[in-house]
Amino acid sequence: MTSETSPSSQWSSTSTFNNKSSDRRSLVERSKLDGKTTVITGGARGIGLALVEAAAEAGSDVAILDILDKPQKELGDLGVKAKYYQTDVTRIESLEQTFDRIKKDFGRIDNCVTAAGIVVDKPFFDHKWNECEKLLKINVLGTYFCAQLAAKAMRDQGTGGSVVLIASIASHSALPLQRLSMYGATKGAVRVLMTQLSVELAPLNIRVNSISPGFIRTDMTELCAVQQPELYSVFNSAPPVGRIGETKDITGAVNYLLSDAAAYTTGADIPITGGLISGRIAN
Ligand SMILES: NC(=O)c1ccc[n+]([C@@H]2O[C@H](COP(=O)([O-])OP(=O)(O)OC[C@H]3O[C@@H](n4cnc5c(N)ncnc54)[C@H](O)[C@@H]3O)[C@@H](O)[C@H]2O)c1
């Protein structure tokens, strides 16, 4: 095929497609997060903390929100500007104040990752109103209003941005041994929120995607396994790849979604499950 007849040259010379993407930087450059400010909720430990470190490694300044009084690890040597805000994502006044402080401290918000969450693993018949309300408040309303406050900042800046919501494989399927009726319902809500926002916010160039982790080794999975020790072997043997996931297994996909390399990716959920999303090896 000559260059005159190749599809790409026809498209560039006679195209009736609009050509809004003018980013000519290399993939390596577009994958960096330099100059961006990323807000990460639930960033004091577990998946959120790994995402803080990964965003910083890619060059982003990081604003970390969590209800704990301090992060599990010293954040002094991240090599970027990093600030910790002790905040409960279920308290709207405190959330609004925190986002105002972040805008003052960093001057902008480009990215937001909502990792703050809790789990309740118990039979459907034993779930109590109060614990269901707490799950809904933290996992759904906390996610919703953090995304809203971040997107308002992006809208007011006129810069666009990226929002990544942390859902769960429990929003796709029921997991071996676990009884996650309300937790799964909250994560289903998170994924539907992602779908709705990806369309509503696209005209503002705000991309919204989600991650659905499988079994990842954190305090949350430890808590479930302490309550039900058979889960230790399930976490290792159920995923087709034959091991539990580590927090670093989540970071590459999130950094991609936060970066300009993902400029055309919105409305997507990425399951990171060691293959559990597709099925289990019979054993
Ligand atoms: N670990 C897994 O296997 C797994 C699987 C699927 C999804 N997830 C999701 O990933 C996210 C992170 O989970 P993790 O495994 O790192 O758990 P984790 O318990 O280690 O971390 C959750 C963080 O959220 C914070 N948090 C809880 N309530 C809060 C509140 N009201 N306000 C602010 N912060 C609050 C906690 O203090 C903690 O630092 C959660 O949304 C979880 O549902 C985890």
The ligand as an ORCA input file, in Angstrom:
! r2SCAN-3c Opt
* xyz 0 1
  N      -8.459     -5.146     49.456
  C      -9.258     -5.699     48.568
  O      -9.181     -6.904     48.287
  C     -10.259     -4.842     47.837
  C     -10.990     -5.448     46.802
  C     -11.921     -4.680     46.109
  C     -12.104     -3.350     46.423
  N     -11.396     -2.786     47.439
  C     -11.638     -1.385     47.731
  O     -10.426     -0.677     47.694
  C     -10.515      0.448     48.583
  C      -9.318      0.431     49.523
  O      -9.422     -0.730     50.312
  P      -8.181     -1.389     51.094
  O      -8.217     -2.826     50.825
  O      -6.959     -0.612     50.842
  O      -8.714     -1.212     52.587
  P      -8.090     -0.466     53.866
  O      -9.043     -0.728     54.955
  O      -6.664     -0.858     54.034
  O      -8.119      1.065     53.415
  C      -9.303      1.816     53.409
  C      -8.967      3.218     53.864
  O     -10.191      3.981     53.865
  C     -10.174      4.794     55.032
  N     -11.527      5.173     55.440
  C     -12.505      4.369     55.920
  N     -13.572      5.098     56.262
  C     -13.280      6.392     55.995
  C     -13.983      7.629     56.132
  N     -15.222      7.659     56.660
  N     -13.383      8.767     55.737
  C     -12.118      8.743     55.233
  N     -11.400      7.610     55.092
  C     -11.977      6.445     55.464
  C      -9.509      3.894     56.090
  O      -9.053      4.627     57.212
  C      -8.393      3.254     55.279
  O      -7.208      4.006     55.336
  C     -11.857      0.317     49.305
  O     -12.798      1.156     48.680
  C     -12.213     -1.139     49.102
  O     -13.605     -1.340     49.154
  C     -10.480     -3.505     48.157
*
